[in-house]
Structure formats: C-alpha cells, structure tokens
Amino acid sequence: MITMPRISITVPDELDEYLNQQSSESGDFDSKSEVVRESIRSMKDGDVEVDELERELEEKQSHYEDEIEELETTVERLENEKRTILSQREENQELVKWAKEEQSLQRRREKRQTAPVWKRAKWWLTGYDS
C-alpha cells in the first residue's frame, strides 16, 4: 500500500452527500477519498483545458472591451446630437416668438390702414389703443 500524506477538509452538507453518492453508486471508487483524489487528478490533467478557457476568456474580454468602446462612442455621438437638437429647438422657439410678433404688428398695420380717417386722427392725437 502506498502511503500518502493526509489532508483534512471541511465541505458543505450537499457536497458530502454528493461524495457519498458517488462512492456508493460507482463501482470505481471504494471511498469518498478516492472520489476526491480522482477529481483532483482530473483537474490537474485538465490544465490544458484551463489554459484554453483562459484564452477564451481573454478573447471575450477583448471583444467586450471593443464593444464597450463602440458603445461609448455611440453615446458620445448621441449626446452631441441631443445638444444640437436642443439648440435648434431653442432657435425655433425664438423664431416662432418673432413670427407671432411680426403677425401681430402686421395685423396692427392693416388695422391702421383700413381704419377710417377720423380713427387714425384720434390715434395720432391720443396714441394707438391696442
């Protein structure tokens, strides 16, 4: 029999139940310790898989960083467009205000021009009554 160093660990109840189940159901393992040893061996042999996973994660990280950069650029562009639209809106509101004032002045001019002479004289003496 090969002597091995002893390691003690504490595991949650669910993991203990799983180890018991694996050791009793599988004919390959006589004890929970063998299940744990085999799991550790497969993890050790799986270092190549870990490297591949790390590479995949790095690729995904790079991809997501590129996506984030594109999204940040899009957000900046949209914020600029928003500022432009708000500026145009303010200009349009000023134009509408100016147009209304011009319409009002035009109506007053037309009213003065179509008013009888006596009314125009009254307005000239007393001031135009709006």
C-alpha positions in Angstrom: 0.0 0.0 0.0 1.3 3.4 -0.9 1.5 5.9 1.9 0.1 9.3 1.2 0.0 12.5 3.3 -3.3 13.1 5.0 -5.3 16.3 4.3 -8.4 17.2 6.2 -11.0 19.5 4.7 -14.5 20.7 5.6 -17.2 20.5 3.0 -20.8 21.6 2.9 -23.5 19.0 3.6 -24.6 19.0 -0.1 -21.0 18.2 -1.2 -20.7 15.5 1.4 -23.9 13.9 0.2 -22.7 14.1 -3.4 -19.4 12.4 -2.4 -21.2 9.6 -0.5 -23.5 9.1 -3.5 -20.6 8.9 -6.0 -18.6 6.5 -3.8 -21.6 4.2 -3.3 -23.1 4.3 -6.8 -19.9 4.0 -8.8 -18.1 0.7 -8.7 -14.8 2.6 -9.5 -14.5 4.1 -6.0 -14.3 2.5 -2.6 -14.5 5.7 -0.6 -15.1 9.4 -0.7 -11.4 9.9 -0.5 -11.0 8.1 -3.9 -13.7 10.3 -5.4 -11.9 13.4 -4.2 -8.5 12.1 -5.4 -9.8 11.3 -8.8 -11.5 14.7 -9.1 -8.2 16.4 -8.2 -6.3 14.3 -10.7 -8.7 15.2 -13.5 -8.4 18.9 -12.6 -4.6 18.6 -12.7 -4.7 16.8 -16.0 -7.2 19.4 -17.2 -4.6 22.2 -17.1 -4.6 22.4 -20.8 -8.4 23.0 -20.7 -7.8 25.7 -18.1 -5.3 27.4 -20.5 -7.8 27.2 -23.3 -10.5 28.6 -21.0 -8.2 31.5 -20.0 -7.5 32.2 -23.7 -11.3 32.2 -24.5 -11.9 34.5 -21.6 -9.2 36.9 -22.7 -10.7 36.9 -26.3 -14.2 37.5 -24.9 -12.8 40.3 -22.6 -11.1 41.9 -25.6 -14.3 41.6 -27.6 -16.4 43.1 -24.9 -13.9 45.9 -24.4 -14.2 46.7 -28.1 -18.0 46.7 -27.8 -17.8 49.0 -24.8 -15.6 51.4 -26.7 -18.1 51.4 -29.6 -21.0 51.9 -27.3 -19.2 54.8 -25.6 -18.6 56.4 -29.0 -22.2 56.0 -29.9 -23.3 57.5 -26.5 -21.0 60.5 -27.2 -22.4 60.9 -30.7 -26.0 60.7 -29.4 -25.2 63.3 -26.7 -23.8 65.7 -29.3 -26.9 65.1 -31.4 -29.1 65.8 -28.4 -27.3 69.1 -27.7 -27.7 70.1 -31.3 -31.4 69.3 -31.3 -32.0 71.2 -28.1 -30.1 74.2 -29.6 -32.2 74.0 -32.7 -35.3 73.8 -30.6 -34.4 77.0 -28.7 -33.7 78.7 -32.0 -37.1 77.5 -33.4 -38.9 78.8 -30.3 -37.3 82.2 -30.8 -38.3 82.2 -34.5 -41.9 81.3 -33.5 -42.0 84.1 -31.0 -40.6 86.6 -33.6 -43.1 85.3 -36.2 -46.0 85.8 -33.8 -44.8 89.4 -33.0 -44.5 90.1 -36.7 -48.0 88.8 -37.4 -49.3 91.0 -34.6 -47.5 94.0 -36.0 -48.8 93.2 -39.5 -52.4 93.0 -38.1 -52.0 96.4 -36.4 -50.6 97.9 -39.7 -53.6 96.5 -41.6 -56.0 97.8 -39.0 -54.4 101.2 -39.1 -54.5 101.3 -42.9 -58.1 100.2 -43.1 -59.3 102.3 -40.3 -61.4 105.4 -41.1 -59.7 108.8 -41.3 -61.3 110.0 -38.1 -60.0 107.0 -36.1 -56.5 107.4 -37.5 -56.6 111.1 -36.5 -57.7 110.1 -33.0 -54.9 107.6 -32.7 -52.5 110.2 -33.9 -53.6 112.6 -31.2 -54.1 110.2 -28.3 -51.9 107.3 -29.3 -52.9 104.0 -30.7 -55.2 102.0 -28.5 -54.2 98.4 -28.7 
